[in-house]
Amino acid sequence: NTKANFTNYERNLAAKIIERIYEISKSHGARLIIIDIPTIDKDGLEVPSIDQVFFDSIKGKYDFYLSSNILSQYRGLNVIHQPHGHRHITNLTHVIFGANVGAFIESQNLRH
């Protein structure tokens, strides 16, 4: 199971960690890419792992954010998570995320 509610301390700590990772990445010429991998609610529906309040607190602290909303067209088809995989995402989900991150990298001429 994943934790649904976080304390302000936990949220602030996570935001500070992301901010620090972003600073270090930037100082080394790397890009910070954040991917929102959804969780599953009790009804089996996907729920973003990054809520709006936390998202607002990290704005500007990453180079690319990939929302789990890109998976919305697959909602209800049971193809996002492994059926018996402790909520691990499927190969299809990996491909969707990878293709979108790849498109970002390509658009920024980041390939070496």
Sequence and secondary structure as in RCSB ss.txt:
>XXXX:A:sequence
NTKANFTNYERNLAAKIIERIYEISKSHGARLIIIDIPTIDKDGLEVPSIDQVFFDSIKGKYDFYLSSNILSQYR
GLNVIHQPHGHRHITNLTHVIFGANVGAFIESQNLRH
>XXXX:A:secstr
       HHHHHHHHHHHHHHHHHHHHTT   EEE   EE TTS EE SS HHHHHHHTTS SEEE GGGGGGGT
TSS SB TTSTT B HHHHHHHHHHHHHHHHHTT   
